[in-house]
Amino acid sequence: MSSSQTRAIQNYRARLSERGLARFEVLGRDADRELIRLLARRLAENSPESARIRAAVSDTINGEPAKKGGILAALRRSPLVGADIEFTRHHEEGREIEL
């Protein structure tokens, strides 16, 4: 490679590093190419969704069981906690049916 190409690659990798990204190569099945690219793209976003995907993939690969109490923890995080809302349900007898 010429020195300008080498310098361009070094600059590109330095910019990636500043953003917290790294370039690496993986081996996989040709049929999984788009899936791996999409997964890598979503993980690079560093959003709450990417954190969820990262945790799900990590748990799947590590074989750890799902944590208990996830639904309860989600309900406790609800903005309605402590709102003292009283829910009532109207009772109806139903209709008469001839058999």
Biopython code that builds the backbone (N, CA, C, O; Angstrom):
import numpy as np
from Bio.PDB.StructureBuilder import StructureBuilder

atoms = [
    (1, "MET", "N", (0.832, -1.182, 0.000)),
    (1, "MET", "CA", (0.000, 0.000, 0.000)),
    (1, "MET", "C", (0.877, 1.246, 0.000)),
    (1, "MET", "O", (1.976, 1.261, 0.555)),
    (2, "SER", "N", (0.365, 2.269, -0.628)),
    (2, "SER", "CA", (1.120, 3.522, -0.640)),
    (2, "SER", "C", (0.966, 4.217, 0.715)),
    (2, "SER", "O", (0.087, 3.887, 1.512)),
    (3, "SER", "N", (1.836, 5.174, 0.944)),
    (3, "SER", "CA", (1.829, 5.847, 2.238)),
    (3, "SER", "C", (0.535, 6.641, 2.442)),
    (3, "SER", "O", (0.074, 6.771, 3.576)),
    (4, "SER", "N", (-0.055, 7.169, 1.380)),
    (4, "SER", "CA", (-1.299, 7.918, 1.527)),
    (4, "SER", "C", (-2.456, 6.986, 1.914)),
    (4, "SER", "O", (-3.321, 7.364, 2.704)),
    (5, "GLN", "N", (-2.468, 5.776, 1.359)),
    (5, "GLN", "CA", (-3.504, 4.807, 1.724)),
    (5, "GLN", "C", (-3.336, 4.363, 3.177)),
    (5, "GLN", "O", (-4.315, 4.259, 3.915)),
    (6, "THR", "N", (-2.116, 4.108, 3.578)),
    (6, "THR", "CA", (-1.840, 3.703, 4.958)),
    (6, "THR", "C", (-2.249, 4.803, 5.928)),
    (6, "THR", "O", (-2.837, 4.527, 6.973)),
    (7, "ARG", "N", (-1.940, 6.042, 5.584)),
    (7, "ARG", "CA", (-2.291, 7.181, 6.430)),
    (7, "ARG", "C", (-3.808, 7.333, 6.517)),
    (7, "ARG", "O", (-4.342, 7.633, 7.585)),
    (8, "ALA", "N", (-4.505, 7.126, 5.395)),
    (8, "ALA", "CA", (-5.960, 7.236, 5.378)),
    (8, "ALA", "C", (-6.588, 6.171, 6.280)),
    (8, "ALA", "O", (-7.537, 6.454, 7.011)),
    (9, "ILE", "N", (-6.066, 4.969, 6.226)),
    (9, "ILE", "CA", (-6.578, 3.888, 7.074)),
    (9, "ILE", "C", (-6.327, 4.204, 8.545)),
    (9, "ILE", "O", (-7.205, 4.003, 9.384)),
    (10, "GLN", "N", (-5.143, 4.693, 8.856)),
    (10, "GLN", "CA", (-4.819, 5.049, 10.245)),
    (10, "GLN", "C", (-5.732, 6.164, 10.754)),
    (10, "GLN", "O", (-6.195, 6.120, 11.893)),
    (11, "ASN", "N", (-5.988, 7.162, 9.908)),
    (11, "ASN", "CA", (-6.881, 8.256, 10.297)),
    (11, "ASN", "C", (-8.306, 7.752, 10.516)),
    (11, "ASN", "O", (-8.978, 8.154, 11.466)),
    (12, "TYR", "N", (-8.756, 6.870, 9.629)),
    (12, "TYR", "CA", (-10.106, 6.304, 9.750)),
    (12, "TYR", "C", (-10.240, 5.516, 11.049)),
    (12, "TYR", "O", (-11.230, 5.662, 11.766)),
    (13, "ARG", "N", (-9.258, 4.692, 11.352)),
    (13, "ARG", "CA", (-9.302, 3.895, 12.579)),
    (13, "ARG", "C", (-9.187, 4.778, 13.821)),
    (13, "ARG", "O", (-9.770, 4.459, 14.857)),
    (14, "ALA", "N", (-8.454, 5.867, 13.734)),
    (14, "ALA", "CA", (-8.352, 6.802, 14.861)),
    (14, "ALA", "C", (-9.701, 7.479, 15.112)),
    (14, "ALA", "O", (-10.100, 7.660, 16.263)),
    (15, "ARG", "N", (-10.406, 7.854, 14.032)),
    (15, "ARG", "CA", (-11.739, 8.459, 14.197)),
    (15, "ARG", "C", (-12.714, 7.465, 14.801)),
    (15, "ARG", "O", (-13.530, 7.828, 15.648)),
    (16, "LEU", "N", (-12.635, 6.197, 14.365)),
    (16, "LEU", "CA", (-13.482, 5.161, 14.955)),
    (16, "LEU", "C", (-13.193, 5.016, 16.442)),
    (16, "LEU", "O", (-14.115, 4.912, 17.251)),
    (17, "SER", "N", (-11.928, 5.008, 16.795)),
    (17, "SER", "CA", (-11.520, 4.851, 18.188)),
    (17, "SER", "C", (-12.023, 6.007, 19.043)),
    (17, "SER", "O", (-12.414, 5.796, 20.191)),
    (18, "GLU", "N", (-12.020, 7.221, 18.506)),
    (18, "GLU", "CA", (-12.535, 8.375, 19.242)),
    (18, "GLU", "C", (-14.019, 8.217, 19.545)),
    (18, "GLU", "O", (-14.500, 8.702, 20.569)),
    (19, "ARG", "N", (-14.748, 7.539, 18.655)),
    (19, "ARG", "CA", (-16.186, 7.305, 18.856)),
    (19, "ARG", "C", (-16.441, 6.063, 19.697)),
    (19, "ARG", "O", (-17.592, 5.711, 19.954)),
    (20, "GLY", "N", (-15.377, 5.401, 20.126)),
    (20, "GLY", "CA", (-15.532, 4.209, 20.954)),
    (20, "GLY", "C", (-15.801, 2.953, 20.148)),
    (20, "GLY", "O", (-16.291, 1.963, 20.690)),
    (21, "LEU", "N", (-15.489, 2.980, 18.872)),
    (21, "LEU", "CA", (-15.731, 1.838, 17.995)),
    (21, "LEU", "C", (-14.414, 1.213, 17.566)),
    (21, "LEU", "O", (-13.365, 1.857, 17.574)),
    (22, "ALA", "N", (-14.494, -0.045, 17.196)),
    (22, "ALA", "CA", (-13.314, -0.744, 16.691)),
    (22, "ALA", "C", (-13.729, -1.571, 15.490)),
    (22, "ALA", "O", (-14.865, -2.041, 15.407)),
    (23, "ARG", "N", (-12.825, -1.742, 14.585)),
    (23, "ARG", "CA", (-13.081, -2.551, 13.403)),
    (23, "ARG", "C", (-12.460, -3.917, 13.643)),
    (23, "ARG", "O", (-11.299, -4.016, 14.039)),
    (24, "PHE", "N", (-13.235, -4.974, 13.401)),
    (24, "PHE", "CA", (-12.707, -6.321, 13.557)),
    (24, "PHE", "C", (-13.379, -7.251, 12.575)),
    (24, "PHE", "O", (-14.421, -6.936, 12.000)),
    (25, "GLU", "N", (-12.774, -8.380, 12.399)),
    (25, "GLU", "CA", (-13.232, -9.351, 11.413)),
    (25, "GLU", "C", (-13.747, -10.584, 12.134)),
    (25, "GLU", "O", (-13.155, -11.037, 13.114)),
    (26, "VAL", "N", (-14.848, -11.118, 11.645)),
    (26, "VAL", "CA", (-15.401, -12.346, 12.210)),
    (26, "VAL", "C", (-15.621, -13.355, 11.095)),
    (26, "VAL", "O", (-15.794, -12.999, 9.929)),
    (27, "LEU", "N", (-15.610, -14.605, 11.481)),
    (27, "LEU", "CA", (-15.908, -15.669, 10.532)),
    (27, "LEU", "C", (-17.294, -16.208, 10.832)),
    (27, "LEU", "O", (-17.655, -16.398, 11.994)),
    (28, "GLY", "N", (-18.062, -16.451, 9.801)),
    (28, "GLY", "CA", (-19.402, -16.978, 9.989)),
    (28, "GLY", "C", (-19.945, -17.527, 8.682)),
    (28, "GLY", "O", (-19.294, -17.488, 7.638)),
    (29, "ARG", "N", (-21.143, -18.032, 8.781)),
    (29, "ARG", "CA", (-21.792, -18.575, 7.585)),
    (29, "ARG", "C", (-22.207, -17.434, 6.672)),
    (29, "ARG", "O", (-22.564, -16.348, 7.130)),
    (30, "ASP", "N", (-22.155, -17.697, 5.387)),
    (30, "ASP", "CA", (-22.518, -16.682, 4.408)),
    (30, "ASP", "C", (-23.982, -16.276, 4.570)),
    (30, "ASP", "O", (-24.338, -15.123, 4.330)),
    (31, "ALA", "N", (-24.822, -17.213, 4.973)),
    (31, "ALA", "CA", (-26.246, -16.920, 5.144)),
    (31, "ALA", "C", (-26.487, -15.952, 6.304)),
    (31, "ALA", "O", (-27.522, -15.287, 6.340)),
    (32, "ASP", "N", (-25.555, -15.863, 7.247)),
    (32, "ASP", "CA", (-25.717, -14.992, 8.412)),
    (32, "ASP", "C", (-25.079, -13.616, 8.218)),
    (32, "ASP", "O", (-25.071, -12.806, 9.145)),
    (33, "ARG", "N", (-24.561, -13.353, 7.064)),
    (33, "ARG", "CA", (-23.830, -12.105, 6.817)),
    (33, "ARG", "C", (-24.664, -10.873, 7.152)),
    (33, "ARG", "O", (-24.208, -10.012, 7.905)),
    (34, "GLU", "N", (-25.863, -10.771, 6.613)),
    (34, "GLU", "CA", (-26.707, -9.599, 6.846)),
    (34, "GLU", "C", (-27.144, -9.500, 8.303)),
    (34, "GLU", "O", (-27.236, -8.404, 8.858)),
    (35, "LEU", "N", (-27.414, -10.656, 8.924)),
    (35, "LEU", "CA", (-27.799, -10.656, 10.329)),
    (35, "LEU", "C", (-26.680, -10.105, 11.206)),
    (35, "LEU", "O", (-26.926, -9.289, 12.095)),
    (36, "ILE", "N", (-25.459, -10.548, 10.958)),
    (36, "ILE", "CA", (-24.311, -10.084, 11.745)),
    (36, "ILE", "C", (-24.075, -8.593, 11.507)),
    (36, "ILE", "O", (-23.776, -7.857, 12.447)),
    (37, "ARG", "N", (-24.207, -8.150, 10.275)),
    (37, "ARG", "CA", (-24.012, -6.730, 9.976)),
    (37, "ARG", "C", (-25.080, -5.881, 10.664)),
    (37, "ARG", "O", (-24.777, -4.828, 11.225)),
    (38, "LEU", "N", (-26.332, -6.343, 10.620)),
    (38, "LEU", "CA", (-27.419, -5.612, 11.268)),
    (38, "LEU", "C", (-27.222, -5.575, 12.780)),
    (38, "LEU", "O", (-27.429, -4.542, 13.417)),
    (39, "LEU", "N", (-26.824, -6.704, 13.344)),
    (39, "LEU", "CA", (-26.569, -6.767, 14.778)),
    (39, "LEU", "C", (-25.443, -5.807, 15.172)),
    (39, "LEU", "O", (-25.564, -5.071, 16.151)),
    (40, "ALA", "N", (-24.359, -5.819, 14.412)),
    (40, "ALA", "CA", (-23.226, -4.932, 14.705)),
    (40, "ALA", "C", (-23.644, -3.470, 14.592)),
    (40, "ALA", "O", (-23.238, -2.640, 15.406)),
    (41, "ARG", "N", (-24.450, -3.155, 13.591)),
    (41, "ARG", "CA", (-24.916, -1.783, 13.405)),
    (41, "ARG", "C", (-25.769, -1.331, 14.585)),
    (41, "ARG", "O", (-25.615, -0.214, 15.077)),
    (42, "ARG", "N", (-26.677, -2.212, 15.039)),
    (42, "ARG", "CA", (-27.552, -1.865, 16.165)),
    (42, "ARG", "C", (-26.762, -1.731, 17.461)),
    (42, "ARG", "O", (-27.050, -0.850, 18.271)),
    (43, "LEU", "N", (-25.767, -2.597, 17.669)),
    (43, "LEU", "CA", (-24.958, -2.516, 18.884)),
    (43, "LEU", "C", (-24.096, -1.264, 18.903)),
    (43, "LEU", "O", (-23.806, -0.734, 19.976)),
    (44, "ALA", "N", (-23.682, -0.782, 17.740)),
    (44, "ALA", "CA", (-22.832, 0.404, 17.655)),
    (44, "ALA", "C", (-23.603, 1.681, 17.985)),
    (44, "ALA", "O", (-22.990, 2.710, 18.271)),
    (45, "GLU", "N", (-24.944, 1.632, 17.951)),
    (45, "GLU", "CA", (-25.743, 2.825, 18.231)),
    (45, "GLU", "C", (-25.625, 3.272, 19.684)),
    (45, "GLU", "O", (-25.783, 4.456, 19.981)),
    (46, "ASN", "N", (-25.350, 2.338, 20.589)),
    (46, "ASN", "CA", (-25.211, 2.625, 22.016)),
    (46, "ASN", "C", (-26.466, 3.288, 22.591)),
    (46, "ASN", "O", (-26.390, 4.272, 23.326)),
    (47, "SER", "N", (-27.619, 2.721, 22.233)),
    (47, "SER", "CA", (-28.911, 3.204, 22.716)),
    (47, "SER", "C", (-29.449, 2.232, 23.765)),
    (47, "SER", "O", (-28.850, 1.180, 23.985)),
    (48, "PRO", "N", (-30.560, 2.561, 24.413)),
    (48, "PRO", "CA", (-31.166, 1.597, 25.344)),
    (48, "PRO", "C", (-31.535, 0.281, 24.650)),
    (48, "PRO", "O", (-31.437, -0.794, 25.242)),
    (49, "GLU", "N", (-31.957, 0.383, 23.398)),
    (49, "GLU", "CA", (-32.291, -0.826, 22.640)),
    (49, "GLU", "C", (-31.046, -1.687, 22.416)),
    (49, "GLU", "O", (-31.118, -2.914, 22.492)),
    (50, "SER", "N", (-29.915, -1.052, 22.142)),
    (50, "SER", "CA", (-28.690, -1.830, 21.936)),
    (50, "SER", "C", (-28.241, -2.485, 23.240)),
    (50, "SER", "O", (-27.689, -3.585, 23.222)),
    (51, "ALA", "N", (-28.471, -1.824, 24.360)),
    (51, "ALA", "CA", (-28.136, -2.428, 25.658)),
    (51, "ALA", "C", (-29.001, -3.652, 25.915)),
    (51, "ALA", "O", (-28.524, -4.653, 26.451)),
    (52, "ARG", "N", (-30.285, -3.574, 25.530)),
    (52, "ARG", "CA", (-31.185, -4.712, 25.697)),
    (52, "ARG", "C", (-30.753, -5.878, 24.813)),
    (52, "ARG", "O", (-30.745, -7.028, 25.249)),
    (53, "ILE", "N", (-30.394, -5.571, 23.569)),
    (53, "ILE", "CA", (-29.940, -6.616, 22.646)),
    (53, "ILE", "C", (-28.651, -7.241, 23.164)),
    (53, "ILE", "O", (-28.490, -8.461, 23.139)),
    (54, "ARG", "N", (-27.736, -6.399, 23.631)),
    (54, "ARG", "CA", (-26.458, -6.888, 24.161)),
    (54, "ARG", "C", (-26.681, -7.836, 25.334)),
    (54, "ARG", "O", (-26.043, -8.886, 25.419)),
    (55, "ALA", "N", (-27.591, -7.466, 26.240)),
    (55, "ALA", "CA", (-27.876, -8.311, 27.402)),
    (55, "ALA", "C", (-28.525, -9.626, 26.979)),
    (55, "ALA", "O", (-28.186, -10.683, 27.512)),
    (56, "ALA", "N", (-29.457, -9.570, 26.022)),
    (56, "ALA", "CA", (-30.140, -10.780, 25.575)),
    (56, "ALA", "C", (-29.173, -11.741, 24.894)),
    (56, "ALA", "O", (-29.214, -12.946, 25.140)),
    (57, "VAL", "N", (-28.308, -11.212, 24.043)),
    (57, "VAL", "CA", (-27.334, -12.063, 23.356)),
    (57, "VAL", "C", (-26.341, -12.636, 24.357)),
    (57, "VAL", "O", (-25.989, -13.813, 24.281)),
    (58, "SER", "N", (-25.894, -11.818, 25.283)),
    (58, "SER", "CA", (-24.949, -12.273, 26.299)),
    (58, "SER", "C", (-25.550, -13.377, 27.156)),
    (58, "SER", "O", (-24.896, -14.386, 27.420)),
    (59, "ASP", "N", (-26.801, -13.191, 27.595)),
    (59, "ASP", "CA", (-27.462, -14.218, 28.401)),
    (59, "ASP", "C", (-27.653, -15.505, 27.617)),
    (59, "ASP", "O", (-27.498, -16.597, 28.164)),
    (60, "THR", "N", (-27.989, -15.383, 26.337)),
    (60, "THR", "CA", (-28.192, -16.562, 25.501)),
    (60, "THR", "C", (-26.886, -17.332, 25.315)),
    (60, "THR", "O", (-26.866, -18.559, 25.399)),
    (61, "ILE", "N", (-25.821, -16.620, 25.066)),
    (61, "ILE", "CA", (-24.530, -17.279, 24.841)),
    (61, "ILE", "C", (-23.984, -17.867, 26.132)),
    (61, "ILE", "O", (-23.448, -18.975, 26.134)),
    (62, "ASN", "N", (-24.117, -17.129, 27.232)),
    (62, "ASN", "CA", (-23.616, -17.616, 28.512)),
    (62, "ASN", "C", (-24.482, -18.713, 29.102)),
    (62, "ASN", "O", (-24.042, -19.443, 29.990)),
    (63, "GLY", "N", (-25.709, -18.836, 28.615)),
    (63, "GLY", "CA", (-26.597, -19.875, 29.094)),
    (63, "GLY", "C", (-27.164, -19.611, 30.476)),
    (63, "GLY", "O", (-27.621, -20.538, 31.144)),
    (64, "GLU", "N", (-27.142, -18.373, 30.912)),
    (64, "GLU", "CA", (-27.677, -18.046, 32.226)),
    (64, "GLU", "C", (-29.197, -17.989, 32.152)),
    (64, "GLU", "O", (-29.751, -17.514, 31.161)),
    (65, "PRO", "N", (-29.871, -18.467, 33.185)),
    (65, "PRO", "CA", (-31.332, -18.405, 33.181)),
    (65, "PRO", "C", (-31.823, -16.971, 33.323)),
    (65, "PRO", "O", (-31.102, -16.097, 33.805)),
    (66, "ALA", "N", (-33.042, -16.750, 32.903)),
    (66, "ALA", "CA", (-33.624, -15.422, 33.022)),
    (66, "ALA", "C", (-33.796, -15.061, 34.495)),
    (66, "ALA", "O", (-34.100, -15.917, 35.326)),
    (67, "LYS", "N", (-33.600, -13.813, 34.795)),
    (67, "LYS", "CA", (-33.712, -13.364, 36.174)),
    (67, "LYS", "C", (-35.179, -13.325, 36.578)),
    (67, "LYS", "O", (-36.035, -12.912, 35.795)),
    (68, "LYS", "N", (-35.465, -13.753, 37.797)),
    (68, "LYS", "CA", (-36.832, -13.725, 38.302)),
    (68, "LYS", "C", (-37.157, -12.328, 38.793)),
    (68, "LYS", "O", (-36.274, -11.585, 39.224)),
    (69, "GLY", "N", (-38.430, -11.978, 38.725)),
    (69, "GLY", "CA", (-38.885, -10.693, 39.242)),
    (69, "GLY", "C", (-38.829, -9.566, 38.235)),
    (69, "GLY", "O", (-38.974, -8.403, 38.612)),
    (70, "GLY", "N", (-38.624, -9.874, 36.964)),
    (70, "GLY", "CA", (-38.526, -8.821, 35.956)),
    (70, "GLY", "C", (-39.822, -8.057, 35.778)),
    (70, "GLY", "O", (-39.806, -6.839, 35.598)),
    (71, "ILE", "N", (-40.948, -8.761, 35.825)),
    (71, "ILE", "CA", (-42.235, -8.097, 35.668)),
    (71, "ILE", "C", (-42.518, -7.223, 36.885)),
    (71, "ILE", "O", (-42.982, -6.091, 36.751)),
    (72, "LEU", "N", (-42.241, -7.746, 38.052)),
    (72, "LEU", "CA", (-42.455, -6.979, 39.279)),
    (72, "LEU", "C", (-41.597, -5.708, 39.285)),
    (72, "LEU", "O", (-42.067, -4.637, 39.670)),
    (73, "ALA", "N", (-40.351, -5.834, 38.861)),
    (73, "ALA", "CA", (-39.468, -4.659, 38.813)),
    (73, "ALA", "C", (-39.997, -3.625, 37.819)),
    (73, "ALA", "O", (-39.913, -2.423, 38.074)),
    (74, "ALA", "N", (-40.541, -4.081, 36.691)),
    (74, "ALA", "CA", (-41.098, -3.157, 35.701)),
    (74, "ALA", "C", (-42.327, -2.452, 36.257)),
    (74, "ALA", "O", (-42.508, -1.255, 36.035)),
    (75, "LEU", "N", (-43.165, -3.177, 36.971)),
    (75, "LEU", "CA", (-44.343, -2.553, 37.575)),
    (75, "LEU", "C", (-43.943, -1.536, 38.640)),
    (75, "LEU", "O", (-44.590, -0.497, 38.777)),
    (76, "ARG", "N", (-42.909, -1.818, 39.375)),
    (76, "ARG", "CA", (-42.448, -0.878, 40.402)),
    (76, "ARG", "C", (-41.861, 0.395, 39.805)),
    (76, "ARG", "O", (-41.855, 1.440, 40.455)),
    (77, "ARG", "N", (-41.369, 0.313, 38.576)),
    (77, "ARG", "CA", (-40.827, 1.496, 37.899)),
    (77, "ARG", "C", (-41.914, 2.331, 37.233)),
    (77, "ARG", "O", (-41.627, 3.401, 36.696)),
    (78, "SER", "N", (-43.148, 1.859, 37.261)),
    (78, "SER", "CA", (-44.254, 2.535, 36.598)),
    (78, "SER", "C", (-44.462, 3.924, 37.181)),
    (78, "SER", "O", (-44.304, 4.121, 38.386)),
    (79, "PRO", "N", (-44.817, 4.892, 36.336)),
    (79, "PRO", "CA", (-45.083, 6.238, 36.850)),
    (79, "PRO", "C", (-46.363, 6.304, 37.688)),
    (79, "PRO", "O", (-46.593, 7.301, 38.372)),
    (80, "LEU", "N", (-47.196, 5.266, 37.646)),
    (80, "LEU", "CA", (-48.438, 5.254, 38.413)),
    (80, "LEU", "C", (-48.261, 4.761, 39.847)),
    (80, "LEU", "O", (-49.216, 4.762, 40.623)),
    (81, "VAL", "N", (-47.045, 4.341, 40.205)),
    (81, "VAL", "CA", (-46.803, 3.880, 41.568)),
    (81, "VAL", "C", (-47.008, 5.038, 42.531)),
    (81, "VAL", "O", (-46.425, 6.108, 42.357)),
    (82, "GLY", "N", (-47.835, 4.825, 43.545)),
    (82, "GLY", "CA", (-48.099, 5.858, 44.543)),
    (82, "GLY", "C", (-49.113, 6.896, 44.106)),
    (82, "GLY", "O", (-49.278, 7.908, 44.787)),
    (83, "ALA", "N", (-49.804, 6.677, 42.981)),
    (83, "ALA", "CA", (-50.765, 7.663, 42.491)),
    (83, "ALA", "C", (-52.108, 7.539, 43.187)),
    (83, "ALA", "O", (-52.975, 8.389, 42.986)),
    (84, "ASP", "N", (-52.310, 6.511, 43.997)),
    (84, "ASP", "CA", (-53.564, 6.272, 44.719)),
    (84, "ASP", "C", (-54.778, 6.311, 43.801)),
    (84, "ASP", "O", (-55.774, 6.969, 44.102)),
    (85, "ILE", "N", (-54.689, 5.621, 42.709)),
    (85, "ILE", "CA", (-55.798, 5.512, 41.762)),
    (85, "ILE", "C", (-56.655, 4.329, 42.193)),
    (85, "ILE", "O", (-56.147, 3.240, 42.462)),
    (86, "GLU", "N", (-57.965, 4.561, 42.254)),
    (86, "GLU", "CA", (-58.874, 3.491, 42.632)),
    (86, "GLU", "C", (-59.616, 3.029, 41.381)),
    (86, "GLU", "O", (-60.303, 3.810, 40.722)),
    (87, "PHE", "N", (-59.467, 1.776, 41.077)),
    (87, "PHE", "CA", (-60.122, 1.209, 39.912)),
    (87, "PHE", "C", (-61.377, 0.462, 40.371)),
    (87, "PHE", "O", (-61.320, -0.345, 41.299)),
    (88, "THR", "N", (-62.497, 0.732, 39.721)),
    (88, "THR", "CA", (-63.726, 0.002, 40.021)),
    (88, "THR", "C", (-64.224, -0.631, 38.736)),
    (88, "THR", "O", (-64.002, -0.123, 37.637)),
    (89, "ARG", "N", (-64.898, -1.746, 38.905)),
    (89, "ARG", "CA", (-65.426, -2.463, 37.754)),
    (89, "ARG", "C", (-66.921, -2.622, 37.959)),
    (89, "ARG", "O", (-67.371, -3.072, 39.012)),
    (90, "HIS", "N", (-67.680, -2.252, 36.952)),
    (90, "HIS", "CA", (-69.133, -2.379, 37.032)),
    (90, "HIS", "C", (-69.525, -3.841, 36.866)),
    (90, "HIS", "O", (-69.032, -4.530, 35.972)),
    (91, "HIS", "N", (-70.402, -4.297, 37.721)),
    (91, "HIS", "CA", (-70.860, -5.687, 37.652)),
    (91, "HIS", "C", (-72.158, -5.741, 36.863)),
    (91, "HIS", "O", (-73.120, -5.054, 37.206)),
    (92, "GLU", "N", (-72.194, -6.539, 35.827)),
    (92, "GLU", "CA", (-73.388, -6.727, 35.027)),
    (92, "GLU", "C", (-73.795, -8.188, 35.092)),
    (92, "GLU", "O", (-72.947, -9.080, 35.076)),
    (93, "GLU", "N", (-75.083, -8.423, 35.165)),
    (93, "GLU", "CA", (-75.604, -9.783, 35.293)),
    (93, "GLU", "C", (-75.456, -10.580, 34.006)),
    (93, "GLU", "O", (-75.337, -11.804, 34.065)),
    (94, "GLY", "N", (-75.457, -9.965, 32.907)),
    (94, "GLY", "CA", (-75.402, -10.685, 31.642)),
    (94, "GLY", "C", (-76.790, -10.803, 31.036)),
    (94, "GLY", "O", (-77.748, -10.237, 31.562)),
    (95, "ARG", "N", (-76.902, -11.512, 29.965)),
    (95, "ARG", "CA", (-78.191, -11.617, 29.280)),
    (95, "ARG", "C", (-78.755, -13.015, 29.403)),
    (95, "ARG", "O", (-78.026, -13.975, 29.650)),
    (96, "GLU", "N", (-80.039, -13.118, 29.231)),
    (96, "GLU", "CA", (-80.692, -14.412, 29.279)),
    (96, "GLU", "C", (-80.626, -15.068, 27.914)),
    (96, "GLU", "O", (-80.786, -14.405, 26.889)),
    (97, "ILE", "N", (-80.391, -16.368, 27.901)),
    (97, "ILE", "CA", (-80.278, -17.111, 26.659)),
    (97, "ILE", "C", (-81.243, -18.299, 26.716)),
    (97, "ILE", "O", (-81.295, -19.028, 27.707)),
    (98, "GLU", "N", (-82.006, -18.477, 25.634)),
    (98, "GLU", "CA", (-82.889, -19.633, 25.524)),
    (98, "GLU", "C", (-82.130, -20.797, 24.900)),
    (98, "GLU", "O", (-81.529, -20.657, 23.834)),
    (99, "LEU", "N", (-82.161, -21.930, 25.560)),
    (99, "LEU", "CA", (-81.503, -23.122, 25.019)),
    (99, "LEU", "C", (-82.488, -24.127, 24.510)),
    (99, "LEU", "O", (-82.094, -25.186, 24.022)),
]
sb = StructureBuilder()
sb.init_structure("model")
sb.init_model(0)
sb.init_chain("A")
sb.init_seg("    ")
for serial, (resi, resn, name, xyz) in enumerate(atoms, 1):
    if name == "N":
        sb.init_residue(resn, " ", resi, " ")
    sb.init_atom(name, np.array(xyz, "f"), 0.0, 1.0, " ", f" {name:<3s}", serial, name[0])
structure = sb.get_structure()
